[in-house]
Amino acid sequence: MRNPFAKIDRLFLLTVLIPTIIAILYFGLIASDVYISESRFVVRSPQRQAPVGIGALLQGAGFSRSQDDTFSVQDFMLSRDALRNLDAKLGVFKMYSDGGIDRFSRFAGVDPDKSFEALHRYYQKRVIVNLDSASSISSLRVSAYTADDAFKVNEMLLDMGESLINKLNERGRQDMIRFAASEVAAAEASAKAAALALSGYRNEKAVFDPERQSALQLQQISKLQDELIANKMQLAQLQMLSPSNPQIASVQKRSQTLQAAMDAEMGKVAGSGSSLTNKSAEYERLVLERGFADKQLGGALASLEQARNEAQRKQLYLERIVQPNKPDIAVEPRRLRSIITVFFMGLMAWGILTILIAGVREHTN
């Protein structure tokens, strides 16, 4: 009896028929259903007015570039930390290594390596995060072998992404307030030091305000000068009208007393040593330092209040554009398309190899 496959080209058998039969057996009978849950999200920051002054400096610790934080969320979702959390709460290891999944698809089905690194490589093939640079919308695609597993993993990844954003917000808030509080503490120390220096100078030099005290002293000198002028006019009249008047001696004595008092008062104002004029320069410097320290403290307190108000706002938030779906049918594997793809790829390989072999034979002959 003749073999019905005797006339079949052996190369055609190896490149087309056998791979197609294997594909039919695997995709038709063995391959497990794959359920895919998809969601979309965006990381946004609220619109706010451009800061001025120290607010511009605080913006260095802020979050105006939300796209950078989107990359942070994506990297975290594919990270080992995210996988550890998923495995601790959902049992990802058991989820993807279940015996009901075909050996070629499940974790550690063909490769006996069950290490965490191997699981992480497997996990990165099952979770895909893409960013649309035009709209800044990220899509999260999770594939699993039950609809519930795909939905739970997708939902938990979004929850962990929101938790990460909240941590970034909290860290930013703490940094902003900590920086502003440190500026307030430094300004308070400077203001206290300036006030103590001014108070110590007043106690040491027995002076309160040289400018005001000088004004009072000048008023006193002016009164003494008026009295001295009046006294001299009286003396001149006495000497002119009655040169032998016994009051002339007392009037002269009074003029000398007034002149001495006026000179003493003038020395307190503009003399050398401990005069008010000499004390005024150092006093004005201390007053200027205190005023500058007070203004600096006021600015630091305003910045602290601004930082606290800014901290009360949520700097970043993860907004879900499309909620995770719970698939009702398996999307993959695309069984018929996969079988047809294997068949046509086999035909292409068979045709190319046939041409190459024919060319080699012709060249040999």
C-alpha positions in Angstrom: 0.0 0.0 0.0 1.4 3.4 -1.0 2.0 6.1 1.7 -0.4 9.0 1.0 2.2 11.5 2.2 5.0 10.1 0.0 4.6 12.8 -2.6 4.4 15.6 0.0 7.5 17.7 0.0 9.4 17.0 3.1 10.4 20.7 3.4 6.8 21.7 3.1 5.9 19.2 5.8 8.6 20.7 8.2 7.9 24.4 7.5 4.2 24.5 6.9 2.2 21.5 7.9 3.8 20.5 11.2 4.0 24.1 12.6 0.4 24.7 11.5 -0.8 21.4 13.2 1.1 22.4 16.4 -0.5 25.9 16.3 -3.9 24.3 15.9 -3.3 22.0 18.8 -1.9 24.7 21.1 -4.2 27.6 20.3 -7.2 25.4 19.8 -6.9 23.0 22.8 -4.1 24.1 25.1 -3.7 27.9 25.3 -5.4 29.5 28.2 -7.8 32.4 27.9 -6.3 35.8 28.6 -8.4 38.6 30.1 -7.3 42.2 29.7 -8.3 45.1 32.0 -7.6 48.6 30.8 -7.8 52.0 32.4 -6.6 55.5 31.7 -5.4 58.2 34.0 -3.7 61.6 34.1 -1.5 63.3 36.7 -2.5 67.0 37.0 -1.5 70.0 39.0 -4.0 72.8 39.8 -3.6 76.1 38.0 -2.3 78.8 40.3 -0.9 82.3 40.0 2.8 82.7 39.4 4.5 83.2 42.7 6.6 86.2 43.6 9.3 86.9 46.1 10.2 83.9 48.3 7.2 82.1 46.7 9.3 81.7 43.6 12.0 80.1 45.6 9.6 77.8 47.3 8.3 76.7 43.8 11.7 74.9 43.4 10.3 72.3 45.8 6.8 72.4 44.1 5.2 70.3 41.4 4.5 72.5 38.4 5.9 69.8 35.9 3.3 67.1 36.4 4.5 65.1 33.4 7.7 64.3 35.3 5.5 62.9 38.1 3.6 60.9 35.5 6.8 59.1 34.6 7.4 58.5 38.3 4.0 56.9 38.6 4.6 54.7 35.6 8.0 53.6 36.8 6.5 52.7 40.2 3.7 50.6 38.7 6.4 48.5 36.9 8.7 48.4 39.9 9.6 45.7 42.3 8.0 47.6 45.1 4.7 47.6 43.4 5.1 43.9 42.6 5.8 43.1 46.3 2.7 45.0 47.4 0.6 43.2 44.8 2.0 39.8 45.8 1.4 40.6 49.5 -2.2 41.6 49.0 -3.4 39.7 45.9 -1.0 36.8 45.7 0.4 37.6 42.3 2.8 34.6 42.5 -0.1 32.2 42.9 -2.2 34.1 40.5 0.2 33.6 37.6 1.5 30.2 38.5 -1.8 28.5 38.9 -1.9 24.9 37.6 -5.0 25.8 35.5 -3.0 28.0 33.2 -1.2 26.2 30.4 2.4 25.4 31.0 3.7 27.7 28.2 1.9 30.7 29.6 2.0 30.4 33.4 4.9 31.6 35.5 7.7 29.0 36.0 5.8 26.7 33.6 8.7 25.9 31.3 11.5 27.8 33.1 11.9 26.3 36.6 13.3 29.6 38.0 10.8 30.8 40.7 12.9 33.7 42.0 11.5 37.2 42.6 13.6 38.6 39.7 12.1 36.0 37.4 8.6 36.9 38.6 9.4 40.6 38.1 10.4 39.9 34.4 7.2 37.9 34.0 5.2 40.7 35.6 6.6 43.4 33.3 5.2 41.4 30.3 1.7 41.3 31.9 1.5 44.9 32.9 2.0 47.6 30.3 1.9 51.4 30.9 2.0 53.8 28.0 2.0 57.6 27.9 0.4 59.7 25.1 2.8 62.7 25.0 0.3 64.8 23.2 -2.5 64.5 25.8 -0.4 63.4 28.8 -2.9 60.6 29.3 -1.4 57.3 30.5 -3.0 54.0 29.7 -2.6 51.0 32.0 -3.1 47.5 30.5 -3.1 44.4 32.7 -3.5 40.9 31.4 -4.4 37.9 33.6 -6.0 34.5 33.2 -9.3 35.4 35.0 -11.4 38.6 34.7 -11.3 39.2 38.4 -7.5 39.0 38.6 -7.0 41.4 35.8 -9.5 43.9 37.3 -8.0 43.6 40.8 -4.5 44.1 39.7 -5.4 47.2 37.6 -7.5 48.7 40.4 -4.7 48.2 43.0 -2.1 49.7 40.7 -4.2 52.8 40.4 -4.6 52.9 44.1 -0.9 52.6 44.7 -0.3 55.3 42.1 -2.6 57.7 44.0 -0.8 56.8 47.2 2.5 57.6 45.6 1.1 61.0 44.5 -0.1 61.7 48.0 3.4 60.9 49.4 4.9 63.3 46.9 2.4 65.9 47.9 3.1 65.4 51.6 6.9 65.5 51.1 6.5 68.7 49.1 4.3 70.2 51.8 6.7 69.3 54.6 9.7 70.6 52.6 7.9 73.9 51.9 6.8 74.5 55.5 10.2 73.3 57.0 12.1 75.7 54.8 9.8 78.6 55.7 9.9 77.7 59.4 13.7 77.7 59.4 13.7 81.1 57.8 11.3 82.4 60.5 13.5 80.9 63.2 16.6 82.6 61.8 14.8 85.9 61.4 13.5 85.7 65.0 17.0 85.1 66.3 18.4 88.1 64.3 15.5 90.3 65.6 16.1 89.2 69.2 19.9 89.8 68.9 19.3 93.3 67.4 16.8 94.2 70.1 19.2 93.0 72.9 22.1 94.9 71.4 20.1 98.1 71.3 18.9 97.6 74.8 22.4 96.9 76.1 23.7 100.0 74.4 21.0 102.2 76.0 21.8 100.7 79.5 25.6 101.0 79.0 25.5 104.6 77.6 22.6 105.8 79.7 20.9 107.1 76.5 17.4 106.3 75.2 17.2 108.3 71.9 20.0 110.6 71.1 18.0 112.6 68.5 15.1 113.3 70.9 17.4 113.9 73.8 19.5 116.3 71.7 16.3 118.2 70.8 15.5 118.6 74.5 19.0 119.7 75.3 19.0 122.3 72.5 15.7 123.6 73.9 17.3 123.9 77.3 20.3 125.7 75.8 18.0 128.0 73.9 16.3 129.0 77.2 19.7 129.5 78.9 20.9 131.6 76.0 17.7 133.8 76.1 18.3 134.3 79.9 22.0 135.1 79.3 21.1 137.7 76.6 18.6 139.3 78.9 21.0 139.3 81.8 23.7 140.9 79.7 21.4 143.6 78.6 20.5 144.3 82.2 24.2 144.4 83.1 24.9 146.8 80.3 22.0 149.1 81.4 23.2 149.1 85.0 26.8 149.9 84.0 25.6 152.7 81.8 23.1 154.3 84.1 24.7 153.7 87.5 28.2 152.3 87.3 28.5 152.2 91.1 25.2 150.2 91.6 25.9 147.2 94.0 23.7 144.9 91.8 26.3 144.9 89.0 28.4 142.3 90.8 25.4 139.9 91.2 24.3 140.4 87.6 27.8 139.6 86.4 27.9 136.6 88.6 24.6 135.4 87.1 25.9 135.9 83.6 28.9 133.7 84.4 26.6 131.1 85.8 24.3 131.1 82.8 27.3 130.9 80.5 28.8 128.0 82.4 25.4 126.1 82.4 25.0 126.8 78.7 28.5 125.5 77.9 27.8 122.4 80.0 24.6 121.6 78.2 26.3 122.3 74.8 29.0 119.8 75.8 26.4 117.2 76.4 25.1 117.6 72.9 28.2 118.2 70.7 31.2 117.9 72.9 33.8 115.1 72.8 33.7 111.9 74.9 30.2 111.0 76.0 28.3 113.6 74.1 25.0 112.7 72.4 26.6 113.4 69.0 29.2 110.7 69.6 26.6 108.2 70.8 24.3 108.9 67.9 26.3 107.1 65.2 26.4 103.8 67.0 22.8 104.2 68.2 21.6 104.8 64.7 23.5 101.7 63.4 21.8 99.5 66.1 18.4 101.0 65.3 18.9 100.3 61.6 19.9 96.7 62.3 16.9 96.2 64.5 14.6 97.7 61.8 16.1 95.5 59.2 15.7 92.4 61.4 12.1 93.3 62.1 11.3 93.6 58.4 13.1 90.3 57.7 11.1 88.7 60.4 7.9 90.1 59.0 8.8 88.8 55.5 9.6 85.4 56.9 6.3 85.2 58.8 4.4 86.1 55.6 6.3 83.4 53.7 5.5 80.9 56.3 1.8 81.7 56.1 2.0 81.5 52.3 3.7 78.1 52.6 1.0 76.9 54.9 -1.8 78.1 52.7 -0.1 76.5 49.7 0.4 73.2 51.7 -3.4 73.1 52.3 -4.0 72.7 48.6 -3.4 69.3 46.9 -0.5 70.0 44.6 -0.9 66.9 42.5 -3.7 64.5 41.9 -4.2 61.4 39.8 -7.4 61.6 37.9 -8.9 58.5 36.4 -10.1 59.2 32.9 -11.3 55.6 32.3 -12.0 53.3 35.2 -10.6 49.8 35.1 -12.9 47.5 33.3 -13.8 44.0 34.3 -13.6 42.0 31.0 -16.5 39.6 30.3 -14.7 37.7 27.5 -11.1 36.7 26.9 -9.4 39.0 24.4 -6.3 36.8 23.9 -5.1 34.6 22.5 -6.5 35.4 19.1 -6.7 31.8 18.2 -7.7 31.8 14.5 -5.5 34.7 13.7 -2.5 33.1 15.3 -3.1 29.8 13.5 -3.4 31.7 10.1 -0.3 33.7 10.9 1.7 30.5 11.6 0.4 29.0 8.4 1.3 32.0 6.2 4.7 32.4 7.9 5.4 28.8 7.2 4.4 29.2 3.5 6.8 32.2 3.3 9.6 30.2 4.9 8.9 27.2 2.6 8.9 29.4 -0.5 12.2 31.1 0.5 13.9 27.9 1.4 12.6 26.2 -1.8 14.1 29.0 -4.0 17.4 28.9 -2.1 17.7 25.1 -2.4 16.8 25.2 -6.1 19.5 27.9 -6.6 22.1 25.8 -4.8 21.2 22.7 -6.8 21.4 24.6 -10.1 24.8 26.1 -9.1 26.1 22.6 -8.1 25.0 21.0 -11.4 
